[in-house]
Amino acid sequence: MPIPTRDLRWVVDGWGATRFEPGASPCHDLDVLTATSRLFHARLAAAVPIRPDGLPRRDDRWARAERVAFGDAPAPAVLPEQTRALLGRLSRELRTAGPAGDLGPERLVHGDLANNVLLDQDRVPLVIDVAAYWRPALWAEAVCVLDAVTWLGADPTAMERWADGAARQAILRAAVFRLLSDELNDVEPYHRSLGPLLD
């Protein structure tokens, strides 16, 4: 759970705090990450059934990227050439992947889970630094899987489970989101991760 400041604010200058856990270590195990994602999002759905008021007003680069990924905003006019080329390819794939409604109901989700799960001294997962979005849980899990394969050394064959149906729709939207929010000039890591889905 987040920890409030002394004056009871949850966020200061865009940052929140969580309790320090001695002996905790980062979790890079994809099976643990996906299981944590499913449990965490089920509990969030029960605890927060209505969209928090502040989410639609966010205007940071991550919120803008999320809106583009779901077709709620246009892509930025100015992008590096490599980014624009991959974004175009992903957009073409999305046009044939079906409507976003296939992903399940929208709910409060953590859009940056892969880098924000720790294991405590007993190897129990701890979720920190919630990046809040009101989107389907399948999309949040897709972002987690994409991040784990691209940056945390997870087995690339994990992407094969995201090749069809709603899973494909989710991973394509996850890729658009990450491509635009990460602001990288080198998109080769994404080509490697997404290659099996786009070839």
Secondary structure, 3 states (H helix, E strand, C coil): CEECCCCCCCCECCECEECCCCCCEECCCHHHHHHHHHHHHHHHHHHCCCCCCCHHHCCCHHHHHHHHHCCCCCCCCCCCHHHHHHHHHHHHHHHCCCCHHHHCCEEEEECCCCCCEEECCCCCEEECCCCEEEEEHHHHHHHHHHHHHHHCCCCHHHHHHHCCHHHHHHHHHHHHHHHHHHCCCCCHHHHHHHHHHHC
